[in-house]
Amino acid sequence: MNRSHALAALQEGPFRWDLLVIGGGATGLGVAVDAAARGLKTALVEQSDFAKGTSSRSTKLIHGGFRYLKQGNLALVRESLRERGLLLRNAPHLVHPLDFVVPCYHWWEAPYYGIGLKLYDWFAGELGLVPSGYLSRTDAVAALPNVNPAGLRGGIRYQDGQFDDARLALALAQTATNLGATVVNYVRLVALLKQDGRACGARVCDVESGREFDLHARVVINAAGPFTDAVRRMDDATAPPIIAASQGVHIVLPREFLGGHTALMVPRTEDGRVLFVIPWQDRVLVGTTDTPVAETPLEPRALATEITFLLEHAAQYLAKAPTKSDILSVTAGLRPLVKLPGANSTAALPRDHVVLVSPGGLVTITGGKWTTYRKMAADAVDRAMVIAGLPEKPCATEALRLAGPSQPSGEAGGSPLSVPSGSSAAPHRLHPGLSVTADDVLHAARHEMARTVEDVLARRSRCLLLDARAARAAAPAVAALLSQELGRDPVWEAEQITRFNELANNHIP
Ligand SMILES: Cc1cc2nc3c(=O)[nH]c(=O)nc-3n(C[C@H](O)[C@H](O)[C@H](O)COP(=O)(O)OP(=O)(O)OC[C@H]3O[C@@H](n4cnc5c(N)ncnc54)[C@H](O)[C@@H]3O)c2cc1C
């Protein structure tokens, strides 16, 4: 993927695109893949970097959502488990099965969660993973070496999928590009174009040059996640809001807090939330909170109360209680939940997706989860083709293998950018605590549309999430490499370092 080529293709492209997608998160990129796979002339614009929004801030699980069983949303669980199975088939290089244990401290937990997880296995049908089962206390401790042993009776073991969200987003961008779509980052929707009251394209702005231009399209798809309502209001200033954003926070701790390779899942904390403690990229990811918020900034910030909640609840289930000073990084994200009348807490709002068509023909796809992005895309494109008056063509993504991960040129067959290795002997590392190398930075700029220090350290690699202080220390080296590769000047380089420092400081509690 090359941004200059993609930007030129966007400007010089067909007089009229079949489909123009706004938003380059899981949802929009999924739509672009689906539309391109059906042979539609497809363009996608993302105002920032791919997955800059919610899609790089998830718990990184491809899962059925065990807790939705309790909410009685069986259709969502069934659909998610099917998508989990398809994704493991279509992207085995990006998604892998992960073992989980639900630790049981009360007599009723083993039968209660055991039956629930048997139902979960059953719903997955032939796309199921290793079946769930009961673990004795000894086996539960063997799987979770650093679980709190006091009062532990045993556990329930099951499997779900795990992935790197920003890298999967990039794989979708690459897949869409390979199928002929034009996807570009740092191009923002400024206004919708209308003809006879119908949405017929968009005025967009290349954020790097400040240049505005028009794109004509048979149909425009709004996949702007937490910003969905702002785009809807460009179409109809009186459109009522449909998004109730809910903030979720994760903290990252050193691997030793969990030990082993098995994740710990608590289906119900004392205040009724789910808690995950997950091994991820040689660290431990602890999440998540569910706090209704009124604002939807592109860079949300964790609240002190959210960090305290995660530390206190992790401490109940781990042998060694983590403290604030153990935290390597904190990240907040906004769930774009769809608001239905009558729901009084965001945890109770359904994670189902909706496709809406405005009187002006703007198609909005929102809600859902990373796990169901493919089904969301299929439903949105089905609907959009009718609106655009395009001849019917079936969805072609059920068995479509996803591209990537691309490899840095100097690292034939090597690991993806973000995996830190325990050894400090690897060559050209930009920081002893991170795996990212100079080759990685150049590769990200040349082949993965990385444009800023943040793109490299937050999403092409996951250094910012894995260790915000180390990422901050690596920023000057990344800025120098990018500046030379992209032909920038020293002012740009200095600005990039300042901006990244500010960002990294927000990830340090
Ligand atoms: C804390 C947390 C944990 C989660 N964990 C999981 C999980 O483990 N598994 C799972 O399946 N799901 C999970 N989810 C849900 C999942 O992450 C989201 O459903 C999904 O990422 C939403 O993707 P999206 O593309 O709709 O939104 P986004 O990723 O936010 O993408 C929308 C994009 O639109 C762009 N945009 C907005 N306005 C404009 C404009 N004017 N012009 C151009 N572009 C624009 C934004 O910049 C943004 O990149 C989690 C969510 C949260 C918050």
The ligand as an SDF file (V2000), in Angstrom:
LIG
                    3D

 53 58  0  0  0  0  0  0  0  0999 V2000
  -12.6390   -1.1360   25.4140 C   0  0  0  0  0  0  0  0  0  0  0  0
  -13.1950   -1.8950   24.2420 C   0  0  0  0  0  0  0  0  0  0  0  0
  -12.9560   -3.2650   24.1300 C   0  0  0  0  0  0  0  0  0  0  0  0
  -13.4650   -3.9750   23.0500 C   0  0  0  0  0  0  0  0  0  0  0  0
  -13.1370   -5.2860   22.9180 N   0  0  0  0  0  0  0  0  0  0  0  0
  -13.6020   -5.9980   21.8710 C   0  0  0  0  0  0  0  0  0  0  0  0
  -13.1870   -7.3430   21.6870 C   0  0  0  0  0  0  0  0  0  0  0  0
  -12.3610   -7.8840   22.4310 O   0  0  0  0  0  0  0  0  0  0  0  0
  -13.7170   -8.0240   20.6420 N   0  0  0  0  0  0  0  0  0  0  0  0
  -14.6090   -7.4690   19.7890 C   0  0  0  0  0  0  0  0  0  0  0  0
  -15.0840   -8.1590   18.8920 O   0  0  0  0  0  0  0  0  0  0  0  0
  -14.9700   -6.1550   19.8910 N   0  0  0  0  0  0  0  0  0  0  0  0
  -14.4720   -5.4160   20.9040 C   0  0  0  0  0  0  0  0  0  0  0  0
  -14.8030   -4.0910   21.0350 N   0  0  0  0  0  0  0  0  0  0  0  0
  -15.6770   -3.4750   20.0330 C   0  0  0  0  0  0  0  0  0  0  0  0
  -14.9120   -3.0860   18.7730 C   0  0  0  0  0  0  0  0  0  0  0  0
  -13.6230   -2.5940   19.0910 O   0  0  0  0  0  0  0  0  0  0  0  0
  -15.7000   -2.0030   18.0220 C   0  0  0  0  0  0  0  0  0  0  0  0
  -17.0170   -2.4650   17.8270 O   0  0  0  0  0  0  0  0  0  0  0  0
  -15.1020   -1.6930   16.6520 C   0  0  0  0  0  0  0  0  0  0  0  0
  -13.7150   -1.4550   16.7390 O   0  0  0  0  0  0  0  0  0  0  0  0
  -15.7910   -0.4550   16.0670 C   0  0  0  0  0  0  0  0  0  0  0  0
  -15.2240   -0.1950   14.8070 O   0  0  0  0  0  0  0  0  0  0  0  0
  -15.7370    0.9980   13.9100 P   0  0  0  0  0  0  0  0  0  0  0  0
  -15.0310    0.8960   12.6160 O   0  0  0  0  0  0  0  0  0  0  0  0
  -17.2220    0.9920   13.8850 O   0  0  0  0  0  0  0  0  0  0  0  0
  -15.2980    2.3090   14.7070 O   0  0  0  0  0  0  0  0  0  0  0  0
  -13.8640    3.0000   14.7290 P   0  0  0  0  0  0  0  0  0  0  0  0
  -12.7820    2.0110   14.8780 O   0  0  0  0  0  0  0  0  0  0  0  0
  -13.9050    4.0890   15.7460 O   0  0  0  0  0  0  0  0  0  0  0  0
  -13.7160    3.6260   13.2900 O   0  0  0  0  0  0  0  0  0  0  0  0
  -14.4110    4.7660   12.8620 C   0  0  0  0  0  0  0  0  0  0  0  0
  -13.4460    5.5920   12.0610 C   0  0  0  0  0  0  0  0  0  0  0  0
  -14.1440    6.6490   11.3960 O   0  0  0  0  0  0  0  0  0  0  0  0
  -13.2500    7.7110   11.2590 C   0  0  0  0  0  0  0  0  0  0  0  0
  -13.9750    8.9490   10.9670 N   0  0  0  0  0  0  0  0  0  0  0  0
  -14.8300    9.6100   11.7890 C   0  0  0  0  0  0  0  0  0  0  0  0
  -15.2580   10.7500   11.2190 N   0  0  0  0  0  0  0  0  0  0  0  0
  -14.6660   10.8100    9.9970 C   0  0  0  0  0  0  0  0  0  0  0  0
  -14.6880   11.7740    8.9410 C   0  0  0  0  0  0  0  0  0  0  0  0
  -15.3920   12.9150    9.0330 N   0  0  0  0  0  0  0  0  0  0  0  0
  -13.9630   11.5370    7.8210 N   0  0  0  0  0  0  0  0  0  0  0  0
  -13.2300   10.3850    7.7210 C   0  0  0  0  0  0  0  0  0  0  0  0
  -13.1480    9.4580    8.7060 N   0  0  0  0  0  0  0  0  0  0  0  0
  -13.8650    9.6630    9.8260 C   0  0  0  0  0  0  0  0  0  0  0  0
  -12.5420    7.7360   12.6020 C   0  0  0  0  0  0  0  0  0  0  0  0
  -11.3190    8.4430   12.5440 O   0  0  0  0  0  0  0  0  0  0  0  0
  -12.3840    6.2690   12.9260 C   0  0  0  0  0  0  0  0  0  0  0  0
  -11.1070    5.7530   12.5920 O   0  0  0  0  0  0  0  0  0  0  0  0
  -14.2760   -3.3330   22.0820 C   0  0  0  0  0  0  0  0  0  0  0  0
  -14.5050   -1.9560   22.1980 C   0  0  0  0  0  0  0  0  0  0  0  0
  -13.9600   -1.2410   23.2560 C   0  0  0  0  0  0  0  0  0  0  0  0
  -14.1700    0.2220   23.3580 C   0  0  0  0  0  0  0  0  0  0  0  0
  1  2  1  0
  2  3  1  0
  2 52  2  0
  3  4  2  0
  4  5  1  0
  4 50  1  0
  5  6  2  0
  6  7  1  0
  6 13  1  0
  7  8  2  0
  7  9  1  0
  9 10  1  0
 10 11  2  0
 10 12  1  0
 12 13  2  0
 13 14  1  0
 14 15  1  0
 14 50  1  0
 15 16  1  0
 16 17  1  0
 16 18  1  0
 18 19  1  0
 18 20  1  0
 20 21  1  0
 20 22  1  0
 22 23  1  0
 23 24  1  0
 24 25  2  0
 24 26  1  0
 24 27  1  0
 27 28  1  0
 28 29  2  0
 28 30  1  0
 28 31  1  0
 31 32  1  0
 32 33  1  0
 33 34  1  0
 33 48  1  0
 34 35  1  0
 35 36  1  0
 35 46  1  0
 36 37  1  0
 36 45  1  0
 37 38  2  0
 38 39  1  0
 39 40  1  0
 39 45  2  0
 40 41  1  0
 40 42  2  0
 42 43  1  0
 43 44  2  0
 44 45  1  0
 46 47  1  0
 46 48  1  0
 48 49  1  0
 50 51  2  0
 51 52  1  0
 52 53  1  0
M  END
$$$$
